[in-house]
Amino acid sequence: MENCPDCGELLGDAVELCIYCRYGFKCRRVISNDEYMKQRNQQLEHQ
């Protein structure tokens, strides 16, 4: 378990995006709505 560096929420080890504040662990920043939707659409296309 680890805490989100932006909001402090306790999250699982494999989490890539905080569900509370949208902090992206790969890019190390909060991502915008547009970035989130783009990533989400790409994930859905690959399923």
C-alpha positions in Angstrom: 0.0 0.0 0.0 1.1 3.5 -0.7 -0.2 7.0 -0.2 -1.0 9.3 -3.1 1.6 12.1 -3.1 -1.1 14.7 -4.1 -4.1 14.0 -1.9 -2.6 11.5 0.6 -5.2 8.8 0.0 -4.1 5.2 0.8 -4.0 3.2 -2.5 -2.9 -0.3 -3.6 0.6 -1.0 -4.8 -0.4 -1.6 -8.5 -2.4 1.6 -8.8 -1.4 3.8 -11.8 -3.9 6.6 -11.2 -5.4 7.9 -8.0 -9.2 7.6 -8.3 -9.7 10.6 -6.0 -7.5 13.3 -7.5 -6.3 11.7 -10.8 -2.6 11.8 -9.8 -0.8 9.7 -12.4 2.1 7.7 -10.8 3.8 7.2 -14.2 3.9 10.9 -15.1 4.1 12.0 -11.5 1.5 14.7 -11.7 -2.3 15.2 -11.7 -3.6 14.7 -15.2 -6.3 16.8 -16.9 -9.8 15.5 -17.9 -8.7 15.5 -21.5 -5.6 13.4 -20.8 -7.7 11.0 -18.6 -10.3 10.5 -21.3 -7.6 9.9 -24.0 -5.9 7.3 -21.8 -9.2 5.6 -20.9 -10.3 5.4 -24.6 -6.9 3.9 -25.6 -7.3 1.3 -22.8 -10.8 0.4 -24.0 -9.6 0.0 -27.6 -6.9 -2.5 -26.6 -9.4 -4.8 -24.7 
